[in-house]
Amino acid sequence: MRPRVTSALLWGVVGLLAFLAAVQGYQLLVGPLPVSIPAVGAVAVGVGALTAGTAYLTEFRLRAKGRT
């Protein structure tokens, strides 16, 4: 697997886990969410995919400008 793909997938995992940590913090501080656990999981996967896609697309531009 290419390093660019590996990096993007790892950023996707970071985004997914950050979203789940934010949901857990909300539940601890405010109260239960009015949505089911599978819905939260689906949104978390979406956030991870969006993060991975964004990381994959922007890494090339940052590397071209010498910012990585």
PDB file with one MODEL, atoms N, CA, C and O in Angstrom:
MODEL        1
ATOM      1  N   MET A   1       0.840  -1.169   0.000  1.00  0.00           N
ATOM      2  CA  MET A   1       0.000   0.000   0.000  1.00  0.00           C
ATOM      3  C   MET A   1       0.891   1.240   0.000  1.00  0.00           C
ATOM      4  O   MET A   1       1.901   1.296   0.702  1.00  0.00           O
ATOM      5  N   ARG A   2       0.504   2.220  -0.789  1.00  0.00           N
ATOM      6  CA  ARG A   2       1.299   3.439  -0.894  1.00  0.00           C
ATOM      7  C   ARG A   2       1.245   4.242   0.408  1.00  0.00           C
ATOM      8  O   ARG A   2       0.236   4.210   1.111  1.00  0.00           O
ATOM      9  N   PRO A   3       2.310   4.953   0.729  1.00  0.00           N
ATOM     10  CA  PRO A   3       2.332   5.741   1.965  1.00  0.00           C
ATOM     11  C   PRO A   3       1.233   6.801   2.022  1.00  0.00           C
ATOM     12  O   PRO A   3       0.706   7.099   3.094  1.00  0.00           O
ATOM     13  N   ARG A   4       0.896   7.359   0.883  1.00  0.00           N
ATOM     14  CA  ARG A   4      -0.160   8.383   0.852  1.00  0.00           C
ATOM     15  C   ARG A   4      -1.504   7.789   1.266  1.00  0.00           C
ATOM     16  O   ARG A   4      -2.258   8.418   2.009  1.00  0.00           O
ATOM     17  N   VAL A   5      -1.802   6.589   0.792  1.00  0.00           N
ATOM     18  CA  VAL A   5      -3.054   5.913   1.146  1.00  0.00           C
ATOM     19  C   VAL A   5      -3.038   5.525   2.623  1.00  0.00           C
ATOM     20  O   VAL A   5      -4.036   5.700   3.322  1.00  0.00           O
ATOM     21  N   THR A   6      -1.925   5.007   3.090  1.00  0.00           N
ATOM     22  CA  THR A   6      -1.813   4.630   4.501  1.00  0.00           C
ATOM     23  C   THR A   6      -2.024   5.837   5.406  1.00  0.00           C
ATOM     24  O   THR A   6      -2.738   5.751   6.405  1.00  0.00           O
ATOM     25  N   SER A   7      -1.409   6.952   5.057  1.00  0.00           N
ATOM     26  CA  SER A   7      -1.553   8.167   5.840  1.00  0.00           C
ATOM     27  C   SER A   7      -3.004   8.636   5.861  1.00  0.00           C
ATOM     28  O   SER A   7      -3.517   9.025   6.911  1.00  0.00           O
ATOM     29  N   ALA A   8      -3.663   8.602   4.713  1.00  0.00           N
ATOM     30  CA  ALA A   8      -5.062   9.033   4.645  1.00  0.00           C
ATOM     31  C   ALA A   8      -5.955   8.125   5.474  1.00  0.00           C
ATOM     32  O   ALA A   8      -6.860   8.606   6.155  1.00  0.00           O
ATOM     33  N   LEU A   9      -5.715   6.824   5.428  1.00  0.00           N
ATOM     34  CA  LEU A   9      -6.527   5.904   6.221  1.00  0.00           C
ATOM     35  C   LEU A   9      -6.315   6.116   7.714  1.00  0.00           C
ATOM     36  O   LEU A   9      -7.262   6.040   8.497  1.00  0.00           O
ATOM     37  N   LEU A  10      -5.081   6.380   8.104  1.00  0.00           N
ATOM     38  CA  LEU A  10      -4.819   6.655   9.517  1.00  0.00           C
ATOM     39  C   LEU A  10      -5.498   7.942   9.967  1.00  0.00           C
ATOM     40  O   LEU A  10      -6.013   8.006  11.084  1.00  0.00           O
ATOM     41  N   TRP A  11      -5.508   8.968   9.118  1.00  0.00           N
ATOM     42  CA  TRP A  11      -6.228  10.192   9.463  1.00  0.00           C
ATOM     43  C   TRP A  11      -7.725   9.928   9.549  1.00  0.00           C
ATOM     44  O   TRP A  11      -8.416  10.541  10.363  1.00  0.00           O
ATOM     45  N   GLY A  12      -8.234   9.019   8.716  1.00  0.00           N
ATOM     46  CA  GLY A  12      -9.640   8.645   8.811  1.00  0.00           C
ATOM     47  C   GLY A  12      -9.962   7.991  10.142  1.00  0.00           C
ATOM     48  O   GLY A  12     -11.010   8.260  10.730  1.00  0.00           O
ATOM     49  N   VAL A  13      -9.078   7.142  10.618  1.00  0.00           N
ATOM     50  CA  VAL A  13      -9.267   6.511  11.934  1.00  0.00           C
ATOM     51  C   VAL A  13      -9.237   7.563  13.034  1.00  0.00           C
ATOM     52  O   VAL A  13     -10.020   7.493  13.981  1.00  0.00           O
ATOM     53  N   VAL A  14      -8.342   8.532  12.915  1.00  0.00           N
ATOM     54  CA  VAL A  14      -8.272   9.608  13.898  1.00  0.00           C
ATOM     55  C   VAL A  14      -9.580  10.403  13.915  1.00  0.00           C
ATOM     56  O   VAL A  14     -10.090  10.730  14.986  1.00  0.00           O
ATOM     57  N   GLY A  15     -10.114  10.710  12.758  1.00  0.00           N
ATOM     58  CA  GLY A  15     -11.378  11.437  12.682  1.00  0.00           C
ATOM     59  C   GLY A  15     -12.529  10.649  13.274  1.00  0.00           C
ATOM     60  O   GLY A  15     -13.359  11.203  13.994  1.00  0.00           O
ATOM     61  N   LEU A  16     -12.584   9.363  12.977  1.00  0.00           N
ATOM     62  CA  LEU A  16     -13.629   8.494  13.519  1.00  0.00           C
ATOM     63  C   LEU A  16     -13.564   8.441  15.034  1.00  0.00           C
ATOM     64  O   LEU A  16     -14.585   8.595  15.704  1.00  0.00           O
ATOM     65  N   LEU A  17     -12.382   8.227  15.578  1.00  0.00           N
ATOM     66  CA  LEU A  17     -12.235   8.140  17.027  1.00  0.00           C
ATOM     67  C   LEU A  17     -12.485   9.485  17.711  1.00  0.00           C
ATOM     68  O   LEU A  17     -13.022   9.521  18.817  1.00  0.00           O
ATOM     69  N   ALA A  18     -12.105  10.578  17.072  1.00  0.00           N
ATOM     70  CA  ALA A  18     -12.365  11.900  17.643  1.00  0.00           C
ATOM     71  C   ALA A  18     -13.863  12.166  17.707  1.00  0.00           C
ATOM     72  O   ALA A  18     -14.348  12.738  18.682  1.00  0.00           O
ATOM     73  N   PHE A  19     -14.593  11.759  16.685  1.00  0.00           N
ATOM     74  CA  PHE A  19     -16.043  11.936  16.705  1.00  0.00           C
ATOM     75  C   PHE A  19     -16.672  11.104  17.815  1.00  0.00           C
ATOM     76  O   PHE A  19     -17.540  11.589  18.542  1.00  0.00           O
ATOM     77  N   LEU A  20     -16.240   9.861  17.946  1.00  0.00           N
ATOM     78  CA  LEU A  20     -16.797   9.012  18.998  1.00  0.00           C
ATOM     79  C   LEU A  20     -16.448   9.547  20.388  1.00  0.00           C
ATOM     80  O   LEU A  20     -17.259   9.438  21.308  1.00  0.00           O
ATOM     81  N   ALA A  21     -15.266  10.118  20.552  1.00  0.00           N
ATOM     82  CA  ALA A  21     -14.906  10.721  21.840  1.00  0.00           C
ATOM     83  C   ALA A  21     -15.774  11.940  22.121  1.00  0.00           C
ATOM     84  O   ALA A  21     -16.159  12.172  23.267  1.00  0.00           O
ATOM     85  N   ALA A  22     -16.087  12.721  21.090  1.00  0.00           N
ATOM     86  CA  ALA A  22     -16.954  13.886  21.275  1.00  0.00           C
ATOM     87  C   ALA A  22     -18.371  13.454  21.659  1.00  0.00           C
ATOM     88  O   ALA A  22     -19.005  14.087  22.504  1.00  0.00           O
ATOM     89  N   VAL A  23     -18.865  12.388  21.046  1.00  0.00           N
ATOM     90  CA  VAL A  23     -20.188  11.877  21.392  1.00  0.00           C
ATOM     91  C   VAL A  23     -20.208  11.391  22.837  1.00  0.00           C
ATOM     92  O   VAL A  23     -21.159  11.658  23.572  1.00  0.00           O
ATOM     93  N   GLN A  24     -19.173  10.688  23.239  1.00  0.00           N
ATOM     94  CA  GLN A  24     -19.111  10.200  24.608  1.00  0.00           C
ATOM     95  C   GLN A  24     -19.030  11.362  25.603  1.00  0.00           C
ATOM     96  O   GLN A  24     -19.675  11.323  26.650  1.00  0.00           O
ATOM     97  N   GLY A  25     -18.262  12.371  25.291  1.00  0.00           N
ATOM     98  CA  GLY A  25     -18.185  13.545  26.147  1.00  0.00           C
ATOM     99  C   GLY A  25     -19.525  14.251  26.258  1.00  0.00           C
ATOM    100  O   GLY A  25     -19.899  14.709  27.338  1.00  0.00           O
ATOM    101  N   TYR A  26     -20.250  14.343  25.150  1.00  0.00           N
ATOM    102  CA  TYR A  26     -21.578  14.947  25.179  1.00  0.00           C
ATOM    103  C   TYR A  26     -22.508  14.156  26.091  1.00  0.00           C
ATOM    104  O   TYR A  26     -23.252  14.729  26.886  1.00  0.00           O
ATOM    105  N   GLN A  27     -22.457  12.848  25.967  1.00  0.00           N
ATOM    106  CA  GLN A  27     -23.326  12.013  26.791  1.00  0.00           C
ATOM    107  C   GLN A  27     -22.964  12.118  28.272  1.00  0.00           C
ATOM    108  O   GLN A  27     -23.850  12.058  29.124  1.00  0.00           O
ATOM    109  N   LEU A  28     -21.710  12.270  28.586  1.00  0.00           N
ATOM    110  CA  LEU A  28     -21.298  12.404  29.982  1.00  0.00           C
ATOM    111  C   LEU A  28     -21.684  13.756  30.572  1.00  0.00           C
ATOM    112  O   LEU A  28     -22.089  13.831  31.732  1.00  0.00           O
ATOM    113  N   LEU A  29     -21.564  14.818  29.790  1.00  0.00           N
ATOM    114  CA  LEU A  29     -21.787  16.158  30.310  1.00  0.00           C
ATOM    115  C   LEU A  29     -23.228  16.649  30.166  1.00  0.00           C
ATOM    116  O   LEU A  29     -23.726  17.360  31.039  1.00  0.00           O
ATOM    117  N   VAL A  30     -23.898  16.282  29.084  1.00  0.00           N
ATOM    118  CA  VAL A  30     -25.231  16.823  28.801  1.00  0.00           C
ATOM    119  C   VAL A  30     -26.323  15.800  29.064  1.00  0.00           C
ATOM    120  O   VAL A  30     -27.286  16.082  29.775  1.00  0.00           O
ATOM    121  N   GLY A  31     -26.176  14.638  28.503  1.00  0.00           N
ATOM    122  CA  GLY A  31     -27.189  13.594  28.654  1.00  0.00           C
ATOM    123  C   GLY A  31     -27.208  12.702  27.436  1.00  0.00           C
ATOM    124  O   GLY A  31     -26.415  12.887  26.513  1.00  0.00           O
ATOM    125  N   PRO A  32     -28.104  11.738  27.425  1.00  0.00           N
ATOM    126  CA  PRO A  32     -28.148  10.802  26.302  1.00  0.00           C
ATOM    127  C   PRO A  32     -28.575  11.477  25.003  1.00  0.00           C
ATOM    128  O   PRO A  32     -29.376  12.412  24.997  1.00  0.00           O
ATOM    129  N   LEU A  33     -28.024  10.982  23.925  1.00  0.00           N
ATOM    130  CA  LEU A  33     -28.390  11.491  22.608  1.00  0.00           C
ATOM    131  C   LEU A  33     -29.745  10.913  22.188  1.00  0.00           C
ATOM    132  O   LEU A  33     -30.075   9.782  22.547  1.00  0.00           O
ATOM    133  N   PRO A  34     -30.515  11.672  21.442  1.00  0.00           N
ATOM    134  CA  PRO A  34     -31.814  11.160  21.002  1.00  0.00           C
ATOM    135  C   PRO A  34     -31.730  10.270  19.757  1.00  0.00           C
ATOM    136  O   PRO A  34     -32.730  10.090  19.063  1.00  0.00           O
ATOM    137  N   VAL A  35     -30.566   9.722  19.472  1.00  0.00           N
ATOM    138  CA  VAL A  35     -30.410   8.828  18.320  1.00  0.00           C
ATOM    139  C   VAL A  35     -29.853   7.491  18.810  1.00  0.00           C
ATOM    140  O   VAL A  35     -29.294   7.396  19.903  1.00  0.00           O
ATOM    141  N   SER A  36     -30.018   6.474  17.988  1.00  0.00           N
ATOM    142  CA  SER A  36     -29.582   5.130  18.379  1.00  0.00           C
ATOM    143  C   SER A  36     -28.071   4.960  18.182  1.00  0.00           C
ATOM    144  O   SER A  36     -27.418   5.753  17.504  1.00  0.00           O
ATOM    145  N   ILE A  37     -27.550   3.917  18.788  1.00  0.00           N
ATOM    146  CA  ILE A  37     -26.118   3.620  18.678  1.00  0.00           C
ATOM    147  C   ILE A  37     -25.715   3.302  17.230  1.00  0.00           C
ATOM    148  O   ILE A  37     -24.662   3.767  16.793  1.00  0.00           O
ATOM    149  N   PRO A  38     -26.511   2.525  16.464  1.00  0.00           N
ATOM    150  CA  PRO A  38     -26.129   2.305  15.061  1.00  0.00           C
ATOM    151  C   PRO A  38     -26.089   3.595  14.237  1.00  0.00           C
ATOM    152  O   PRO A  38     -25.271   3.722  13.326  1.00  0.00           O
ATOM    153  N   ALA A  39     -26.961   4.541  14.550  1.00  0.00           N
ATOM    154  CA  ALA A  39     -26.940   5.817  13.824  1.00  0.00           C
ATOM    155  C   ALA A  39     -25.668   6.587  14.139  1.00  0.00           C
ATOM    156  O   ALA A  39     -25.062   7.180  13.246  1.00  0.00           O
ATOM    157  N   VAL A  40     -25.261   6.583  15.404  1.00  0.00           N
ATOM    158  CA  VAL A  40     -24.010   7.247  15.789  1.00  0.00           C
ATOM    159  C   VAL A  40     -22.831   6.560  15.100  1.00  0.00           C
ATOM    160  O   VAL A  40     -21.905   7.225  14.636  1.00  0.00           O
ATOM    161  N   GLY A  41     -22.868   5.233  15.035  1.00  0.00           N
ATOM    162  CA  GLY A  41     -21.804   4.501  14.357  1.00  0.00           C
ATOM    163  C   GLY A  41     -21.736   4.820  12.874  1.00  0.00           C
ATOM    164  O   GLY A  41     -20.650   4.948  12.308  1.00  0.00           O
ATOM    165  N   ALA A  42     -22.908   4.948  12.240  1.00  0.00           N
ATOM    166  CA  ALA A  42     -22.939   5.277  10.815  1.00  0.00           C
ATOM    167  C   ALA A  42     -22.378   6.674  10.568  1.00  0.00           C
ATOM    168  O   ALA A  42     -21.632   6.885   9.611  1.00  0.00           O
ATOM    169  N   VAL A  43     -22.731   7.619  11.420  1.00  0.00           N
ATOM    170  CA  VAL A  43     -22.189   8.974  11.272  1.00  0.00           C
ATOM    171  C   VAL A  43     -20.681   8.969  11.521  1.00  0.00           C
ATOM    172  O   VAL A  43     -19.937   9.674  10.840  1.00  0.00           O
ATOM    173  N   ALA A  44     -20.233   8.179  12.489  1.00  0.00           N
ATOM    174  CA  ALA A  44     -18.798   8.094  12.778  1.00  0.00           C
ATOM    175  C   ALA A  44     -18.035   7.540  11.577  1.00  0.00           C
ATOM    176  O   ALA A  44     -16.953   8.027  11.248  1.00  0.00           O
ATOM    177  N   VAL A  45     -18.589   6.535  10.929  1.00  0.00           N
ATOM    178  CA  VAL A  45     -17.943   5.984   9.725  1.00  0.00           C
ATOM    179  C   VAL A  45     -17.915   7.031   8.619  1.00  0.00           C
ATOM    180  O   VAL A  45     -16.928   7.148   7.893  1.00  0.00           O
ATOM    181  N   GLY A  46     -19.000   7.792   8.492  1.00  0.00           N
ATOM    182  CA  GLY A  46     -19.032   8.870   7.503  1.00  0.00           C
ATOM    183  C   GLY A  46     -17.984   9.943   7.786  1.00  0.00           C
ATOM    184  O   GLY A  46     -17.316  10.424   6.871  1.00  0.00           O
ATOM    185  N   VAL A  47     -17.847  10.309   9.043  1.00  0.00           N
ATOM    186  CA  VAL A  47     -16.833  11.298   9.423  1.00  0.00           C
ATOM    187  C   VAL A  47     -15.434  10.760   9.120  1.00  0.00           C
ATOM    188  O   VAL A  47     -14.580  11.491   8.620  1.00  0.00           O
ATOM    189  N   GLY A  48     -15.203   9.482   9.422  1.00  0.00           N
ATOM    190  CA  GLY A  48     -13.905   8.877   9.126  1.00  0.00           C
ATOM    191  C   GLY A  48     -13.609   8.850   7.633  1.00  0.00           C
ATOM    192  O   GLY A  48     -12.487   9.128   7.209  1.00  0.00           O
ATOM    193  N   ALA A  49     -14.621   8.515   6.840  1.00  0.00           N
ATOM    194  CA  ALA A  49     -14.433   8.472   5.383  1.00  0.00           C
ATOM    195  C   ALA A  49     -14.173   9.871   4.826  1.00  0.00           C
ATOM    196  O   ALA A  49     -13.321  10.054   3.957  1.00  0.00           O
ATOM    197  N   LEU A  50     -14.909  10.847   5.332  1.00  0.00           N
ATOM    198  CA  LEU A  50     -14.704  12.226   4.878  1.00  0.00           C
ATOM    199  C   LEU A  50     -13.317  12.729   5.271  1.00  0.00           C
ATOM    200  O   LEU A  50     -12.657  13.415   4.491  1.00  0.00           O
ATOM    201  N   THR A  51     -12.884  12.392   6.464  1.00  0.00           N
ATOM    202  CA  THR A  51     -11.548  12.787   6.917  1.00  0.00           C
ATOM    203  C   THR A  51     -10.467  12.135   6.061  1.00  0.00           C
ATOM    204  O   THR A  51      -9.505  12.790   5.660  1.00  0.00           O
ATOM    205  N   ALA A  52     -10.630  10.841   5.783  1.00  0.00           N
ATOM    206  CA  ALA A  52      -9.645  10.133   4.963  1.00  0.00           C
ATOM    207  C   ALA A  52      -9.607  10.707   3.550  1.00  0.00           C
ATOM    208  O   ALA A  52      -8.529  10.896   2.987  1.00  0.00           O
ATOM    209  N   GLY A  53     -10.760  10.980   2.982  1.00  0.00           N
ATOM    210  CA  GLY A  53     -10.802  11.557   1.637  1.00  0.00           C
ATOM    211  C   GLY A  53     -10.167  12.932   1.571  1.00  0.00           C
ATOM    212  O   GLY A  53      -9.432  13.247   0.635  1.00  0.00           O
ATOM    213  N   THR A  54     -10.459  13.745   2.572  1.00  0.00           N
ATOM    214  CA  THR A  54      -9.865  15.086   2.617  1.00  0.00           C
ATOM    215  C   THR A  54      -8.351  15.003   2.786  1.00  0.00           C
ATOM    216  O   THR A  54      -7.609  15.741   2.137  1.00  0.00           O
ATOM    217  N   ALA A  55      -7.898  14.111   3.650  1.00  0.00           N
ATOM    218  CA  ALA A  55      -6.457  13.956   3.853  1.00  0.00           C
ATOM    219  C   ALA A  55      -5.779  13.479   2.569  1.00  0.00           C
ATOM    220  O   ALA A  55      -4.692  13.947   2.230  1.00  0.00           O
ATOM    221  N   TYR A  56      -6.412  12.555   1.860  1.00  0.00           N
ATOM    222  CA  TYR A  56      -5.827  12.036   0.626  1.00  0.00           C
ATOM    223  C   TYR A  56      -5.732  13.134  -0.434  1.00  0.00           C
ATOM    224  O   TYR A  56      -4.733  13.231  -1.147  1.00  0.00           O
ATOM    225  N   LEU A  57      -6.771  13.955  -0.534  1.00  0.00           N
ATOM    226  CA  LEU A  57      -6.787  14.985  -1.568  1.00  0.00           C
ATOM    227  C   LEU A  57      -5.871  16.167  -1.248  1.00  0.00           C
ATOM    228  O   LEU A  57      -5.293  16.759  -2.160  1.00  0.00           O
ATOM    229  N   THR A  58      -5.733  16.515   0.018  1.00  0.00           N
ATOM    230  CA  THR A  58      -4.939  17.703   0.352  1.00  0.00           C
ATOM    231  C   THR A  58      -3.459  17.405   0.554  1.00  0.00           C
ATOM    232  O   THR A  58      -2.639  18.322   0.496  1.00  0.00           O
ATOM    233  N   GLU A  59      -3.099  16.150   0.788  1.00  0.00           N
ATOM    234  CA  GLU A  59      -1.688  15.842   1.016  1.00  0.00           C
ATOM    235  C   GLU A  59      -0.841  16.174  -0.203  1.00  0.00           C
ATOM    236  O   GLU A  59       0.280  16.661  -0.059  1.00  0.00           O
ATOM    237  N   PHE A  60      -1.353  15.922  -1.389  1.00  0.00           N
ATOM    238  CA  PHE A  60      -0.601  16.214  -2.606  1.00  0.00           C
ATOM    239  C   PHE A  60      -0.323  17.706  -2.717  1.00  0.00           C
ATOM    240  O   PHE A  60       0.787  18.110  -3.064  1.00  0.00           O
ATOM    241  N   ARG A  61      -1.338  18.533  -2.420  1.00  0.00           N
ATOM    242  CA  ARG A  61      -1.146  19.986  -2.515  1.00  0.00           C
ATOM    243  C   ARG A  61      -0.155  20.486  -1.475  1.00  0.00           C
ATOM    244  O   ARG A  61       0.679  21.343  -1.770  1.00  0.00           O
ATOM    245  N   LEU A  62      -0.241  19.952  -0.254  1.00  0.00           N
ATOM    246  CA  LEU A  62       0.687  20.383   0.785  1.00  0.00           C
ATOM    247  C   LEU A  62       2.111  19.963   0.469  1.00  0.00           C
ATOM    248  O   LEU A  62       3.052  20.721   0.703  1.00  0.00           O
ATOM    249  N   ARG A  63       2.273  18.752  -0.063  1.00  0.00           N
ATOM    250  CA  ARG A  63       3.617  18.283  -0.418  1.00  0.00           C
ATOM    251  C   ARG A  63       4.194  19.092  -1.574  1.00  0.00           C
ATOM    252  O   ARG A  63       5.393  19.372  -1.597  1.00  0.00           O
ATOM    253  N   ALA A  64       3.344  19.471  -2.541  1.00  0.00           N
ATOM    254  CA  ALA A  64       3.810  20.265  -3.677  1.00  0.00           C
ATOM    255  C   ALA A  64       4.285  21.638  -3.231  1.00  0.00           C
ATOM    256  O   ALA A  64       5.200  22.205  -3.828  1.00  0.00           O
ATOM    257  N   LYS A  65       3.670  22.171  -2.186  1.00  0.00           N
ATOM    258  CA  LYS A  65       4.083  23.489  -1.687  1.00  0.00           C
ATOM    259  C   LYS A  65       5.202  23.394  -0.654  1.00  0.00           C
ATOM    260  O   LYS A  65       5.667  24.415  -0.147  1.00  0.00           O
ATOM    261  N   GLY A  66       5.631  22.187  -0.343  1.00  0.00           N
ATOM    262  CA  GLY A  66       6.731  22.005   0.596  1.00  0.00           C
ATOM    263  C   GLY A  66       6.324  22.189   2.048  1.00  0.00           C
ATOM    264  O   GLY A  66       7.145  22.593   2.872  1.00  0.00           O
ATOM    265  N   ARG A  67       5.078  21.902   2.373  1.00  0.00           N
ATOM    266  CA  ARG A  67       4.586  22.103   3.748  1.00  0.00           C
ATOM    267  C   ARG A  67       4.490  20.818   4.540  1.00  0.00           C
ATOM    268  O   ARG A  67       3.943  20.819   5.643  1.00  0.00           O
ATOM    269  N   THR A  68       5.007  19.719   4.011  1.00  0.00           N
ATOM    270  CA  THR A  68       5.008  18.466   4.785  1.00  0.00           C
ATOM    271  C   THR A  68       6.416  18.003   5.004  1.00  0.00           C
ATOM    272  O   THR A  68       6.635  16.968   5.634  1.00  0.00           O
TER     273      THR A  68
ENDMDL
END
